[in-house]
Amino acid sequence: MSVNYAAGLSPYADKGKCGLPEIFDQPDELERKIHELASLIQDSSYVVFHTGAGISTASGIPDFRGPNGVWTMEERGLAPRFDTTFENAQPSKTHMALLELQRKGILRFLVSQNVDGLHVRSGFPRDKLAELHGNMFVEECIKCGKQYIRDTVVGTMGLKATGRLCDASKCRGLRSCRGKLMDTILDWEDSLPDRDLNLASEACRKADLSVTLGTSLQIKPSGDLPLLTKKKGGKLVIVNLQPTKHDKQADLRIHGYVDEVMTKLMKHLGLEIPEWTGPHVVEESTEIPESKPLAKPSTDFKFLSKEEPLSYCNGTEQGPKPTYHEHGASLKHESFPLDSNPIAAKRTKTEPLLT
């Protein structure tokens, strides 16, 4: 997501295919495809969007595998360009368009691989968002699971202690929890948080349309989640300038800048993209929650590829589901009964964000 984020990750040999040539649809073809996407959205009852680093390049944050991406420049022995900081980055037109689509009830769930926090800072409701790789502004208590959203990045990566303690009050007015806080950013081999992965997989199974924006879909298991929609008979639309891993599975591929595509899409749908007025956090949407129970945490992904079993940890290489290391075992990997609400189980304290 950025230079300092990438530099904080452990060394990892297989970063996927980097620097692939970009493809641009001709203007007439691009317009036709966006019109087709608008029709697909209007004909769908449950739309899920998936976002990658490509939607934040307009915010000044480099992607990873684009022509000037972090990993691409690393392969060339060059330093990537970083035009802003996480704290100063502002949500792009795509971020704000997604927020408006959610407010209108068109976007039902958002799955993101991004750690820059721009979805949350745009005001996108957290109960309709799965941040599969973490959030640079969020830290979590290893004892009670309470999350804190900070004004600035929390300072560590790889599920490490941040040096702060939880101040959540215990029942009956007893002293505060005092559990250690740790960041939520995954390193290459860390397992994805169960809550976010379960919510994302359930949404993808419900969806009759999945739309991916600005991701090459190379990272597992995040990049394979859109295939859950295809498995259930839904459609898949891929918006990306470079070829992706699942192009052959797509019902529609759009090659254009994501902001341009989303701006034109909103016009086709008769919607305005709201202006960003400063960071603020929304925990819950105003939508009435559905009564349908969530899937069990032990999600079966076997169907995704006959040749390639899905990895349960973050990365491009394959492997068995890992055992948790000391820092991983401290994370709240909660299993929820079918009649419970996993949103309510994650207590969050929202700290005022600087404007």
C-alpha positions as CSV (number, residue, x, y, z in Angstrom):
1,M,0.0,0.0,0.0
2,S,2.9,2.3,0.5
3,V,6.7,2.4,0.7
4,N,6.9,2.4,4.5
5,Y,4.3,-0.4,4.7
6,A,6.2,-2.6,2.2
7,A,9.5,-1.9,3.9
8,G,8.0,-3.2,7.1
9,L,7.1,-6.6,5.7
10,S,9.3,-9.7,6.1
11,P,11.4,-10.8,3.1
12,Y,9.4,-12.8,0.7
13,A,10.6,-14.4,-2.6
14,D,7.4,-14.8,-4.6
15,K,5.7,-11.4,-4.9
16,G,3.8,-12.5,-8.0
17,K,4.0,-11.1,-11.5
18,C,5.1,-7.5,-11.5
19,G,5.2,-4.8,-14.2
20,L,2.9,-6.4,-16.7
21,P,2.0,-4.1,-19.6
22,E,-1.2,-2.1,-19.1
23,I,-4.1,-2.4,-21.5
24,F,-6.4,0.6,-22.3
25,D,-9.8,0.1,-23.9
26,Q,-10.6,2.5,-26.7
27,P,-13.0,5.3,-25.6
28,D,-16.0,3.9,-27.4
29,E,-15.3,0.4,-26.1
30,L,-14.8,1.7,-22.6
31,E,-18.1,3.6,-22.7
32,R,-19.9,0.5,-24.0
33,K,-18.4,-1.7,-21.2
34,I,-19.3,0.8,-18.5
35,H,-22.9,0.9,-19.8
36,E,-22.9,-2.9,-19.6
37,L,-21.6,-2.8,-16.0
38,A,-24.3,-0.3,-15.1
39,S,-26.9,-2.7,-16.6
40,L,-25.5,-5.6,-14.6
41,I,-25.6,-3.7,-11.4
42,Q,-29.2,-2.6,-12.0
43,D,-30.2,-6.2,-12.8
44,S,-28.5,-7.5,-9.6
45,S,-29.9,-7.9,-6.1
46,Y,-26.7,-8.4,-4.1
47,V,-23.5,-6.6,-5.4
48,V,-20.1,-7.1,-3.7
49,F,-17.1,-4.9,-4.6
50,H,-13.5,-6.0,-4.1
51,T,-10.8,-3.4,-4.0
52,G,-7.0,-3.5,-4.3
53,A,-4.1,-1.0,-4.3
54,G,-5.0,0.3,-7.7
55,I,-7.9,2.4,-6.3
56,S,-5.5,4.4,-4.0
57,T,-2.9,5.5,-6.6
58,A,-5.1,8.5,-7.3
59,S,-4.6,9.3,-3.6
60,G,-0.9,9.4,-4.0
61,I,-0.2,5.9,-2.6
62,P,1.7,3.6,-5.0
63,D,0.4,0.2,-5.9
64,F,2.6,-2.9,-5.8
65,R,2.7,-4.6,-9.3
66,G,1.9,-1.7,-11.6
67,P,4.6,-0.1,-13.9
68,N,5.7,2.1,-11.0
69,G,4.6,-0.2,-8.2
70,V,6.6,-1.0,-5.1
71,W,7.5,-4.5,-6.0
72,T,8.0,-3.6,-9.7
73,M,10.5,-0.9,-8.7
74,E,12.2,-3.2,-6.2
75,E,12.8,-5.8,-9.0
76,R,14.5,-3.0,-11.0
77,G,16.6,-1.9,-8.1
78,L,14.8,1.4,-7.9
79,A,13.0,3.3,-5.1
80,P,9.3,3.7,-5.6
81,R,7.7,7.1,-5.5
82,F,5.5,8.0,-2.6
83,D,3.6,11.3,-2.9
84,T,1.9,11.5,0.5
85,T,1.6,9.9,3.9
86,F,-1.1,7.7,5.2
87,E,-2.3,10.4,7.4
88,N,-2.5,13.0,4.6
89,A,-3.9,10.8,1.9
90,Q,-7.5,11.6,0.9
91,P,-10.0,9.1,-0.4
92,S,-10.2,9.0,-4.2
93,K,-13.4,9.4,-6.4
94,T,-13.6,5.6,-6.3
95,H,-13.6,5.5,-2.5
96,M,-16.4,8.1,-2.4
97,A,-18.4,6.5,-5.2
98,L,-18.3,3.2,-3.3
99,L,-19.6,5.0,-0.2
100,E,-22.5,6.4,-2.2
101,L,-23.3,3.1,-3.7
102,Q,-23.5,1.6,-0.2
103,R,-25.7,4.4,1.0
104,K,-28.1,3.8,-1.8
105,G,-28.3,0.1,-1.0
106,I,-26.7,-0.9,-4.3
107,L,-23.3,-2.1,-2.8
108,R,-24.2,-4.7,-0.2
109,F,-20.6,-5.5,1.0
110,L,-17.1,-4.4,0.4
111,V,-14.0,-6.6,0.5
112,S,-10.6,-4.8,0.5
113,Q,-7.0,-5.9,0.5
114,N,-5.9,-2.4,1.3
115,V,-4.3,-1.4,4.6
116,D,-4.3,2.4,4.0
117,G,-7.5,3.0,6.0
118,L,-9.1,5.1,3.3
119,H,-12.3,3.2,3.2
120,V,-12.9,3.7,6.9
121,R,-11.7,7.4,6.7
122,S,-14.2,8.0,3.9
123,G,-17.0,7.1,6.2
124,F,-17.7,3.7,4.8
125,P,-19.5,1.7,7.5
126,R,-17.3,-0.9,9.1
127,D,-20.0,-3.5,9.4
128,K,-20.2,-3.7,5.6
129,L,-16.5,-3.8,5.1
130,A,-13.9,-6.6,5.4
131,E,-10.3,-5.4,5.6
132,L,-8.6,-8.7,5.0
133,H,-5.0,-7.5,5.4
134,G,-5.6,-5.1,8.3
135,N,-5.7,-1.3,8.7
136,M,-2.7,0.9,9.5
137,F,-4.8,3.0,11.9
138,V,-6.3,0.2,13.9
139,E,-5.0,-1.6,16.9
140,E,-6.6,-4.4,18.8
141,C,-6.5,-5.7,22.4
142,I,-5.1,-9.2,22.6
143,K,-7.1,-9.9,25.7
144,C,-10.7,-8.7,25.1
145,G,-10.6,-8.0,21.3
146,K,-11.6,-4.4,21.5
147,Q,-10.4,-2.3,18.6
148,Y,-9.2,1.3,18.6
149,I,-9.1,3.6,15.5
150,R,-6.4,6.2,15.7
151,D,-5.7,9.5,14.1
152,T,-2.2,8.3,13.0
153,V,-0.7,5.0,12.0
154,V,-0.2,2.8,15.0
155,G,3.5,2.3,14.4
156,T,4.0,-1.4,14.1
157,M,3.2,-4.1,11.6
158,G,3.0,-7.9,11.6
159,L,0.5,-8.3,14.6
160,K,3.1,-6.8,17.0
161,A,2.5,-5.0,20.3
162,T,2.2,-1.3,19.9
163,G,3.2,-0.4,23.4
164,R,-0.2,0.7,24.5
165,L,-2.8,-0.9,26.8
166,C,-6.5,-1.4,26.5
167,D,-8.7,0.9,28.7
168,A,-11.9,-1.0,28.2
169,S,-13.9,-1.1,31.5
170,K,-14.8,-4.5,32.8
171,C,-18.3,-5.3,34.0
172,R,-19.6,-4.1,37.4
173,G,-17.3,-1.1,37.2
174,L,-14.1,-3.0,37.9
175,R,-10.7,-1.8,36.7
176,S,-10.0,-1.6,33.0
177,C,-8.9,-4.5,30.9
178,R,-5.2,-3.4,30.6
179,G,-4.6,-6.0,27.8
180,K,-1.7,-5.3,25.4
181,L,-2.7,-3.6,22.1
182,M,-1.3,-4.9,18.8
183,D,-1.5,-3.7,15.2
184,T,-3.8,-5.5,12.7
185,I,-1.4,-5.6,9.7
186,L,-0.6,-9.0,8.3
187,D,2.8,-10.1,7.3
188,W,3.2,-12.5,4.3
189,E,2.6,-15.7,6.3
190,D,0.0,-14.5,8.7
191,S,-3.5,-16.0,8.7
192,L,-6.3,-13.7,7.7
193,P,-8.6,-12.6,10.5
194,D,-11.5,-15.1,10.8
195,R,-14.2,-12.5,11.3
196,D,-13.3,-10.5,8.2
197,L,-12.7,-13.6,6.1
198,N,-16.0,-15.2,7.1
199,L,-18.0,-12.1,6.4
200,A,-16.3,-11.7,3.1
201,S,-16.9,-15.3,2.0
202,E,-20.5,-15.2,3.1
203,A,-21.1,-12.0,1.2
204,C,-19.5,-13.4,-1.9
205,R,-21.6,-16.5,-1.7
206,K,-24.8,-14.4,-1.5
207,A,-23.7,-12.1,-4.3
208,D,-25.1,-12.4,-7.8
209,L,-22.5,-9.9,-9.0
210,S,-18.9,-9.3,-7.8
211,V,-16.9,-6.4,-9.1
212,T,-13.1,-6.1,-8.6
213,L,-11.4,-2.8,-8.8
214,G,-7.7,-2.2,-9.0
215,T,-6.4,-5.6,-8.1
216,S,-4.5,-8.3,-10.0
217,L,-6.1,-10.9,-7.7
218,Q,-2.7,-12.6,-7.2
219,I,-2.7,-12.7,-3.4
220,K,-4.4,-15.7,-1.7
221,P,-6.9,-16.2,-0.4
222,S,-8.2,-12.6,-0.9
223,G,-7.9,-12.8,-4.7
224,D,-9.9,-16.0,-5.0
225,L,-12.9,-14.8,-3.1
226,P,-14.7,-13.4,-6.2
227,L,-14.8,-17.0,-7.5
228,L,-17.2,-17.8,-4.8
229,T,-19.8,-15.7,-6.6
230,K,-19.1,-17.5,-9.9
231,K,-19.5,-20.8,-8.1
232,K,-22.9,-19.8,-7.0
233,G,-24.0,-18.8,-10.5
234,G,-23.3,-15.1,-10.2
235,K,-21.3,-12.9,-12.5
236,L,-17.8,-11.4,-12.2
237,V,-16.6,-8.1,-13.5
238,I,-12.9,-7.2,-13.4
239,V,-11.7,-3.5,-13.7
240,N,-8.0,-3.4,-14.0
241,L,-5.4,-2.0,-16.3
242,Q,-3.2,-5.1,-16.2
243,P,-4.1,-8.7,-16.8
244,T,-5.3,-10.5,-13.7
245,K,-5.2,-14.1,-12.5
246,H,-8.9,-14.7,-13.1
247,D,-9.5,-12.9,-16.4
248,K,-10.8,-16.1,-18.0
249,Q,-13.5,-16.4,-15.3
250,A,-14.7,-12.8,-15.9
251,D,-18.0,-12.1,-17.6
252,L,-16.8,-8.5,-18.3
253,R,-13.3,-7.0,-18.3
254,I,-12.8,-3.3,-18.3
255,H,-9.4,-1.8,-18.9
256,G,-9.3,1.8,-17.7
257,Y,-8.4,4.0,-14.8
258,V,-10.6,3.1,-11.9
259,D,-11.6,6.7,-11.1
260,E,-12.6,7.3,-14.7
261,V,-14.6,4.0,-14.8
262,M,-16.4,4.8,-11.5
263,T,-17.1,8.4,-12.4
264,K,-18.8,7.3,-15.7
265,L,-20.6,4.4,-13.9
266,M,-22.1,6.8,-11.4
267,K,-23.4,9.0,-14.2
268,H,-25.0,6.0,-15.9
269,L,-26.7,5.1,-12.5
270,G,-27.8,8.7,-12.0
271,L,-25.8,9.2,-8.8
272,E,-23.5,11.9,-7.6
273,I,-20.1,11.2,-6.1
274,P,-20.1,12.9,-2.7
275,E,-17.3,15.3,-1.7
276,W,-15.0,14.2,1.1
277,T,-15.3,16.6,4.0
278,G,-12.6,15.0,6.3
279,P,-12.1,11.7,8.0
280,H,-14.8,10.3,10.2
281,V,-15.6,6.7,11.2
282,V,-19.0,5.0,10.8
283,E,-19.3,1.7,12.7
284,E,-22.7,0.6,11.5
285,S,-24.8,1.2,8.4
286,T,-28.4,2.3,8.6
287,E,-29.5,-0.7,6.7
288,I,-31.7,-3.2,8.5
289,P,-29.5,-6.3,9.1
290,E,-30.6,-9.5,7.4
291,S,-31.8,-12.4,9.5
292,K,-30.1,-15.0,7.5
293,P,-27.4,-16.8,9.6
294,L,-23.7,-16.5,8.7
295,A,-21.7,-19.4,7.5
296,K,-19.6,-21.4,9.9
297,P,-16.0,-20.1,10.3
298,S,-14.6,-23.3,8.8
299,T,-15.3,-22.2,5.2
300,D,-14.8,-24.7,2.5
301,F,-12.7,-23.3,-0.4
302,K,-11.8,-26.6,-2.1
303,F,-13.8,-25.8,-5.2
304,L,-11.8,-22.7,-6.1
305,S,-9.2,-24.5,-8.1
306,K,-8.8,-28.2,-8.8
307,E,-5.0,-27.7,-9.4
308,E,-4.4,-25.1,-6.7
309,P,-5.6,-25.6,-3.1
310,L,-6.4,-22.3,-1.5
311,S,-3.8,-21.0,1.0
312,Y,-5.2,-19.8,4.3
313,C,-2.3,-17.4,4.9
314,N,-1.5,-14.1,3.2
315,G,0.8,-14.5,0.2
316,T,1.1,-15.8,-3.4
317,E,2.7,-19.2,-2.5
318,Q,0.6,-22.2,-1.6
319,G,0.8,-24.2,1.6
320,P,-1.2,-25.9,4.3
321,K,-3.1,-23.8,6.9
322,P,-0.4,-22.8,9.3
323,T,-0.3,-23.2,13.0
324,Y,-0.4,-19.9,14.8
325,H,2.8,-18.5,16.2
326,E,2.9,-16.7,19.5
327,H,1.7,-13.4,18.2
328,G,-0.9,-15.0,16.0
329,A,-2.4,-17.0,18.8
330,S,-3.1,-13.8,20.7
331,L,-5.4,-12.5,17.9
332,K,-9.1,-12.9,18.5
333,H,-10.1,-15.6,16.1
334,E,-13.6,-16.0,17.2
335,S,-16.1,-18.7,16.2
336,F,-19.7,-17.6,16.3
337,P,-22.8,-19.7,16.7
338,L,-25.0,-19.6,13.7
339,D,-27.6,-17.5,15.5
340,S,-25.0,-15.0,16.8
341,N,-24.0,-11.6,15.4
342,P,-20.2,-11.4,14.7
343,I,-20.5,-7.6,14.3
344,A,-21.6,-7.1,17.8
345,A,-18.9,-9.4,19.2
346,K,-16.1,-7.0,18.0
347,R,-16.1,-4.0,20.3
348,T,-14.6,-0.9,18.9
349,K,-13.6,2.4,20.4
350,T,-13.5,5.2,17.9
351,E,-11.0,7.9,18.6
352,P,-11.7,11.3,17.1
353,L,-9.9,11.8,13.8
354,L,-8.0,14.9,13.0
355,T,-9.3,17.0,10.2
